[in-house]
Amino acid sequence: MDAAIVDADVYTDFKGLASLRARASKGNDEATLREVAGQFEALFIQMMLKSMRDASLGEGLMDNEHTRTYQSMFDKQIAIDLSKRQGLGLADMMVRQLGRAGVTQGGAEDGVQAPSGTLSLPVVRSPVAADGAGEAQLRPESTAADWKPESPEAFVRELWPHAQKAARRLGTRPELLLAQAALETGWGQHMIRGSDGRNSLNLFGIKADAAWKGDRVASDTVEFRDGLMRRERAWFRSYDSLGESFADYAAFLESNPRYREALKAGGDAPAFARALAEAGYATDPDYAGKIESIMNSSRLKSILPSSGAEG
């Protein structure tokens, strides 16, 4: 950790916050995002403790200006320690959500934040052949453990042919699958990785249950349980290629009866997304809305070929 950014023991140091803000203006890297999220969580815990103190029954024998000052200092240190350890899960949720579904400079309709350095790209490259005829040819499979597309354009360009193939199999629209993959991975910038850093190439956040016989990786995730966000450790499926991830996603939906309504929705992409969410694909209560927001965003539409909606 860069000592110039924030004191290692003082999360609520406002000088550290200013340094973080200066660094954030130069680039939206994950380390900076995590530091800022930690700062926010520490301040939130501090506010929560203060509210608890204010809600006390009344003054006691030891309740005076000096003890209140000491309590305030103690609460701040407790907030620091909690946020640096397991915390409340708020910092992890912020890192996950901002990485996957932050608002771009184009406005709230874009739904998902583009990776750093991609907002000013003026050139849109179509993932189909220059002549525009026919379906995009399947490109060589990506098996690199460090696969990380340089931009949303690169993300779409590499995944488009696989999305088309899976969409035909499911009877839905390929841009819907791209939007879901973009939500789950933050346009490929936040892939699920194992403790050894190995990229799972899992584009749809499919967990590895007891029936899964393939490779798997363990990773932290934030889930909504009884209306509350909780940080959990879970096993996820791991693939050898991006194409395999799309193929398994299609097979996963086809083999699971609870997604029957989603498959019936066919080309009605919004209905497909809603049916997925209602069937429990994800615990995020706004999962379908986020997918629709990305799919209808100007960013994704500008990248897709003119024939994209036809699949």
Residue, then its C-alpha position, 0 to 999 in steps of 0.5 A: m500500500d502506498a504510504a503517501i496515500v493513507d496512513a496504514d493505521v488511520y483510515t479516517d485521516f482526512k489528509g489521507l482522503a485528500s491524497l486518495r482523491a488526488r490519486a483517484s483523479k488520475g486513474n480508477d484503479e481497484a486499489t484506490l477504490r478499495e481504499v476509498a471504500g474503506q474510508f467510507e465504511a470507517l466513517f459510517i461505523q463512526m457515525m453509527l457509534k456516535s448515534m448509539r452514544d447519543a441514544s443513551l439513557g442520560e448522564g451518569l456520574m462519569d459522564n462529562e466533557h473529558t469522558r465524552t472526548y475519550q469516548s469519541m477517540f475510542d469510537k474512532q479507533i474502533a471504527i478504524d479497527l473494524s473497517k481494517r479487519q472484516g468490517l461490515g461488508l460495506a466496503d466490499m459491497m461498494v468495490r463490487q458495485l462500483g466496479r460492476a455497475g457504476v454510472t458513467q460520464g454519459g449519465a445514469e442510463d449507461g448503468v455500468q461504469a466503463p473501465s478506466g481510460t475508456l470514456s474518451l475513446p472516439v472510435v467505435r469498432s464493430p465486432v463484425a467483419a468490415d463488409g457487415a455480411g453474415e455473423a461474426q466469425l468465432r475468434p480463437e478462444s481466450t485461455a489466458a489466465d490474465w484475460k482483461p479486455e482493454s475497453p468495453e469495445a474490446f469486451v464486446r468484440e471478443l464476446w460477441p460471436h459467443a453471445q450470438k451462438a448462446a443467444r440462438r440456443l436460448g432463443t433470446r438476444p445476444e446483447l442481453l447476454l453481453a449486458q449480463a456478462a458486463l454486469e457480472t464482471g464489470w466489462g471484464q475488469h473484475m473477473i472471479r479469481g481464485s486465491d492464486g489469482r487464476n482467472s475463472l473466465n466465469l462471465f455469469g457468476i455461476k456457482a459450483d454446486a455439488a453436481w458440478k464436476g469441473d474446475r472451481v475457484a473460491s472467491d468472496t462475494v456479496e449477497f443479499r439475505d433477508g434484505l441485508m448485504r452479507r459478505e460470503r465465501a463461495w465456490f464458482r465454476s471455472y472454465d478453460s475458455l470464454g466460449e465454454s463459459f457461454a456454453d455452460y451458461a446456456a446449458f445451466l439455464e436449459s437444465n434448470p426447471r426454475y428458469r423455464e419462464a425465462l426461456k419462454a420469454g425468448g426475444d423479449a429481453p426485459a422479460f427474460a431478465r426479469a424472469l431470471a431474477e424472479a427465479g433466483y438467479a441472483t440475490d440482488p433485488d435490482y438485478a434485472g433492472k441493472i441488466e436492462s439499464i446496461m442493455n439499453s445504454s448508449r454505450l453498449k448500443s454504440i458498440l454493437p453492430s447495426s444487426g445486433a438486435e437481430g441476433 
